[in-house]
């Protein structure tokens, strides 16, 4: 098995339920894993794998469109990856708000979604 990874990818985006989040935006971090079977693959070119640039483009495009819930963003990203690469075996994504608008909270908040195909 091969796992293509994007780790600690950061975006300024306009997601959230709370007043002002869709106006001023916030900082988000994304981690993504996409797994596929490498049996019989020679890895001679990008045609034999999944381009991490392609995965980054899927994430970047979805992060441009605001949504109230991180779960929706994660679902949309995983759905698009599976639509584009139906041979994958699993995918997972974690999306974090780096500075959530929660009184007296220090840290990050987020969601993770995992799929097996």
Secondary structure by P-SEA (a helix, b strand, c coil): cccccccccccccccccccccccbbbbbbbbbbbbbbccccccccccccccaaaaaaaaaaaaacccccaaaaaaaaaaaaaaacccccbbbbbbbcccccccccccccbbbbbbcc
